[in-house]
């Protein structure tokens, strides 16, 4: 047998395949289902000191989630606009709009799901509350490093649905297993899980250009826009949002769009850097 050829074929089969130009996110992300599931957080292949990756996203500006360029050290026109609103004369309308335009933090961590080990290492993404739970466990002296491949701990994730939360969303809580255990008894399996991981910062989300994001925001600010229901990338859930905000133009003769364009004049660009 040509082992090299077989290896290439295996790699092809194990690589997430695009269907109609879309990534099969189920092979990349893990989303807790209602009930209890046991997982193991795996050390990151990209940062040995920290398995968590924090990324900022804009929801509700278009019919897709937009990853903020600030994650890559670049200017984010939506964030710049929100900052300009805060720097100007205070109005309730501008305050609400600026807050709505703020990028939202999502956290990603590599996990192996017990009972689904054949699916390899996937990314679990969540928000602030789950993140705080996991960090609290990490700093507990009685628990230690639960990601350790030899003496770490599995976690039990319990998820309840809307009928319990009283909201349209599920809610997950975490409980650490008291017994330590190796990630796997199979050294080759451990090497595979810790080396072959999706990178949340590369290739998973479309990166929009500055002008594309500026144009999307301009359209969203237009009074002709109607209510838009947003769908996030598969593992995320977003609520319905409306675009009936407007800038306070009572003391100026500019239209919203004109005012928006003026914020990005080249004469002001030197002062628009974000505090990365």
C-alpha distance (Angstrom), angle and dihedral (degrees) to the residues before:
residue distance angle dihedral
X1 . . .
X2 3.77 . .
X3 3.80 98.2 .
X4 3.79 93.6 -173.3
X5 3.79 91.2 55.3
X6 3.80 90.9 47.3
X7 3.79 90.8 49.6
X8 3.82 90.8 52.4
X9 3.80 89.9 50.0
X10 3.81 91.2 49.9
X11 3.79 91.1 49.4
X12 3.80 89.2 51.6
X13 3.79 92.1 51.3
X14 3.80 92.3 47.7
X15 3.80 94.8 47.4
X16 3.82 113.1 95.7
X17 3.77 106.8 -103.2
X18 3.77 123.1 -140.9
X19 3.78 117.7 -128.8
X20 3.77 113.9 -158.6
X21 3.77 89.3 -14.6
X22 3.81 92.9 -53.0
X23 3.78 126.1 118.1
X24 3.80 117.8 -120.5
X25 3.79 95.3 -122.1
X26 3.81 93.7 -174.1
X27 3.80 88.2 75.0
X28 3.80 91.5 52.0
X29 3.79 106.6 34.9
X30 3.77 132.6 48.3
X31 3.78 119.3 -152.0
X32 3.83 120.3 -170.0
X33 3.78 114.0 -116.4
X34 3.78 122.9 -146.9
X35 3.78 109.7 -75.9
X36 3.80 131.1 32.3
X37 3.79 126.4 -38.1
X38 3.77 130.8 174.5
X39 3.78 119.0 -136.0
X40 3.77 140.3 169.5
X41 3.79 121.2 -142.4
X42 3.79 107.6 -136.3
X43 3.81 126.0 -147.7
X44 3.79 109.6 -98.6
X45 3.79 117.2 -103.1
X46 3.81 88.1 -147.9
X47 3.81 101.9 45.6
X48 3.79 117.7 24.0
X49 3.81 91.8 -170.7
X50 3.81 97.5 54.7
X51 3.82 129.6 26.2
X52 3.82 93.1 -167.2
X53 3.80 122.5 90.8
X54 3.81 117.8 -166.6
X55 3.79 118.0 -155.4
X56 3.79 132.8 174.6
X57 3.80 123.0 -133.9
X58 3.79 135.8 -177.9
X59 3.79 115.6 -134.2
X60 3.76 126.5 -166.0
X61 3.81 102.1 17.1
X62 3.80 93.5 102.6
X63 3.78 134.2 1.6
X64 3.80 87.5 -85.5
X65 3.78 135.7 56.1
X66 3.80 112.4 -102.8
X67 3.79 120.9 -150.6
X68 3.79 111.4 -135.4
X69 3.82 115.8 -112.2
X70 3.81 86.4 -139.6
X71 3.81 86.9 79.5
X72 3.80 86.6 69.3
X73 3.79 98.2 40.4
X74 3.80 94.8 -97.7
X75 3.80 133.2 122.6
X76 3.78 117.9 -86.2
X77 3.83 111.4 -151.4
X78 3.80 92.6 -159.3
X79 3.81 91.9 53.3
X80 3.80 90.5 45.3
X81 3.78 90.1 53.4
X82 3.81 92.2 48.5
X83 3.82 89.5 50.9
X84 3.80 90.8 51.1
X85 3.79 89.9 52.9
X86 3.80 90.3 53.7
X87 3.79 92.5 47.1
X88 3.79 93.5 53.0
X89 3.77 130.9 71.2
X90 3.79 110.4 -46.6
X91 3.78 117.2 -110.1
X92 3.77 128.1 158.9
X93 3.80 89.5 -123.1
X94 3.80 93.7 54.7
X95 3.81 92.0 44.4
X96 3.80 92.2 53.5
X97 3.80 92.0 45.0
X98 3.81 93.2 49.0
X99 3.80 91.3 50.4
X100 3.79 91.4 49.1
X101 3.80 90.8 51.2
X102 3.81 93.8 52.6
X103 3.80 112.9 112.9
X104 3.80 115.4 -111.0
X105 3.78 122.6 -127.8
X106 3.79 119.0 -122.8
X107 3.78 122.8 -179.2
X108 3.80 125.6 -147.6
X109 3.80 127.5 -162.2
X110 3.84 130.5 174.6
X111 3.80 113.8 -115.6
X112 3.77 141.0 177.1
X113 3.80 112.8 -147.9
X114 3.79 114.5 -142.0
X115 3.77 110.3 -121.5
X116 3.81 89.7 23.4
X117 3.79 98.5 63.5
X118 3.78 90.1 130.1
X119 3.82 88.7 70.2
X120 3.79 90.7 64.2
X121 3.78 126.9 -146.8
X122 3.78 114.5 -18.2
X123 3.78 134.7 176.0
X124 3.77 122.7 -103.1
X125 3.78 112.3 -159.1
X126 3.78 124.9 -164.7
X127 3.78 144.9 148.4
X128 3.78 139.7 -107.7
X129 3.81 101.3 -63.5
X130 3.80 97.0 53.1
X131 3.81 89.5 41.8
X132 3.80 90.8 55.2
X133 3.81 90.7 50.2
X134 3.79 92.4 51.6
X135 3.80 93.4 46.1
X136 3.82 90.9 49.3
X137 3.79 89.5 54.1
X138 3.80 90.9 48.0
X139 3.82 93.7 56.4
X140 3.82 94.4 44.9
X141 3.82 106.3 111.2
X142 3.81 91.0 -150.4
X143 3.79 91.7 58.4
X144 3.78 105.6 37.4
X145 3.78 125.9 179.2
X146 3.79 103.5 -8.5
X147 3.82 90.4 -175.5
X148 3.82 93.4 63.1
X149 3.80 108.3 126.4
X150 3.83 92.7 -142.3
X151 3.79 107.0 32.0
X152 3.78 103.8 15.4
X153 3.77 129.0 120.3
X154 3.76 136.7 -116.3
X155 3.79 118.7 -126.8
X156 3.79 128.7 -137.9
X157 3.80 112.7 -140.1
X158 3.78 113.9 -161.2
X159 3.78 116.9 -167.7
X160 3.79 128.9 -169.2
X161 3.78 127.0 -168.2
X162 3.81 136.9 -129.1
X163 3.80 92.3 -79.5
X164 3.82 87.3 66.7
X165 3.80 101.7 32.9
X166 3.79 94.6 46.5
X167 3.81 88.4 -136.6
X168 3.82 133.1 91.3
X169 3.81 89.1 -101.0
X170 3.77 140.6 77.8
X171 3.80 120.9 -118.8
X172 3.80 126.9 -148.7
X173 3.79 130.2 -159.3
X174 3.80 127.5 -170.6
X175 3.77 132.2 -136.8
X176 3.79 122.3 -176.6
X177 3.79 120.1 -133.1
X178 3.80 109.0 -118.8
X179 3.80 94.4 -145.8
X180 3.79 115.8 79.5
X181 3.79 118.6 -135.9
X182 3.80 140.8 169.4
X183 3.76 118.7 -96.0
X184 3.81 86.2 -117.9
X185 3.78 137.9 -20.4
X186 3.80 87.7 -131.4
X187 3.82 109.8 84.6
X188 3.81 92.0 -161.8
X189 3.79 90.2 53.3
X190 3.81 91.3 50.5
X191 3.80 90.7 50.5
X192 3.78 91.1 50.3
X193 3.81 94.6 48.3
X194 3.79 93.7 47.6
X195 3.80 95.4 44.2
X196 3.81 105.1 36.8
X197 3.78 105.9 61.4
X198 3.80 135.0 138.2
X199 3.79 111.0 -106.8
X200 3.83 109.4 -134.0
X201 3.81 90.2 -156.9
X202 3.79 96.8 54.1
X203 3.77 132.2 60.7
X204 3.81 100.7 -24.3
X205 3.79 100.0 96.1
X206 3.77 131.0 38.8
X207 3.79 110.6 -108.3
X208 3.79 110.6 -142.0
X209 3.79 122.0 -151.3
X210 3.79 122.2 -115.9
X211 3.81 90.7 -106.1
X212 3.81 93.1 47.8
X213 3.80 91.4 53.0
X214 3.79 91.9 44.4
X215 3.81 90.4 51.4
X216 3.81 91.9 47.7
X217 3.79 91.4 52.0
X218 3.78 91.6 46.3
X219 3.81 90.2 54.6
X220 3.79 91.5 46.0
X221 3.80 90.8 53.0
X222 3.80 91.3 51.1
X223 3.82 112.7 109.3
X224 3.81 89.1 -134.3
X225 3.80 90.5 69.4
X226 3.79 117.0 103.4
X227 3.77 132.3 -157.3
X228 3.79 111.3 -56.5
X229 3.78 126.6 -158.8
X230 3.78 110.2 -145.3
X231 3.80 128.9 -148.7
X232 3.78 115.7 -160.8
X233 3.76 124.2 -151.7
X234 3.79 108.1 -67.8
X235 3.82 101.4 -86.0
X236 3.79 94.5 47.8
X237 3.78 130.8 74.0
X238 3.78 124.7 -151.4
X239 3.76 131.9 -174.7
X240 3.76 126.4 -125.3
X241 3.79 113.1 -83.7
X242 3.77 135.4 -165.2
X243 3.76 130.7 -141.8
X244 3.81 99.2 -151.9
X245 3.80 94.2 116.1
X246 3.77 119.7 117.0
X247 3.77 136.2 -174.8
X248 3.77 118.5 -106.6
X249 3.79 102.2 -104.3
X250 3.79 98.2 159.4
X251 3.81 91.9 113.3
X252 3.78 99.0 40.3
X253 3.78 136.1 59.3
X254 3.81 95.0 -138.4
X255 3.77 123.2 105.6
X256 3.80 118.9 -124.5
X257 3.79 91.1 -102.7
X258 3.81 92.8 48.4
X259 3.78 91.0 49.8
X260 3.79 89.8 48.1
X261 3.81 92.3 51.2
X262 3.80 92.4 48.5
X263 3.78 90.8 57.8
X264 3.78 88.2 66.4
X265 3.81 99.1 48.0
X266 3.79 110.8 136.2
X267 3.81 91.5 -119.1
X268 3.81 89.0 67.9
X269 3.78 99.1 39.2
X270 3.79 94.8 92.6
X271 3.79 90.4 63.5
X272 3.79 96.7 46.4
X273 3.80 99.3 83.0
X274 3.78 114.9 131.2
X275 3.82 121.0 -134.5
X276 3.79 96.9 -107.4
